[in-house]
């Protein structure tokens, strides 16, 4: 079994990002029974706030997309479905 934990977050412009992530590996059936469910390895990853870069250099135009003609589009926000022109 594997467990992931995010014990600390950075907040940037109202959005939270992991500052620390911990991954724990637990002993399972391939190990002696007395070891089952005990942590056998722990990995910690830290992201310093000054190293955090969020979409550097991206603009709204980078997210413009033109569907190819004949594409059926299901817009789950507006609840509409349409097919692009040929």
N, C-alpha and C positions, 0 to 999 in steps of 0.2 A: 504494500500500500504506500501511496505517496500523499503527503499533505503540503499544501502551499499556504503561506501566511504573508500578509502585507501589514506589518506592525506599525509602519510610519509612512505618512503621505506628505508630499509637497503640494501647496496650493499656488497655482499660477492663473491669474485672470479668472478666478472663481472655479477653475477646473482642478481636480485632485489627480495627482500622478504618484505612482509608487516611489518612495524614497529608499525603502528597504524591502527586499523580498527574501523570504526564507523557504527553502524546500527541504522537507524531511522525508527520508526513506525509512520504512519500517520493515522489520524482519517478518517473513511470511512462512508458508508451509514448506518451502525448500530449506528452511533453517530449523535447528532443534526447537521443539515445542516450547521450552522454557524461554526462548528468545522472541516468540511471536508477539507482535504488537509493541516491540521496543524499538526505539530509534537506533538505526545502525549507521546512518550518515546524515549530516546536516550541511547544507550549502547556503551561504548568505551572500546576497548581491546588494550592493549599495550604489545608489545614483546620487552623487553630490548635486545640490541645487544649481550650482554654477555650470555644471555640465549638461543640464537639461535644456534641450533645444526642441521647440515645438513647431513643426512645419516651417523650418527656416526658408524664406524666400518664396513661399507660396502666396498666391493672390486668389481672389474669388474666380478669376478667369480660368485658373488651373482646374476648377471643378465644373466648368461648362462641358456639356456632353451632347453631341448630336447623334440621335439614334439613326441607324441605317434605314432607308425606305422599306416599308413593309413590316417593320418591327411592331409587335403587340406590346404595349406598355400598360402595366397594372400599377396605378398610383395609389398606394395604400394610405397616403396622407389625405388625399381628397376623396378617395373611394371610387375613382373613375378608371375606366379602361378605354384605351384608344389604340388605333393602328396608325403608324406614321405614313405620310404620303409617299407614293411611288414616284 
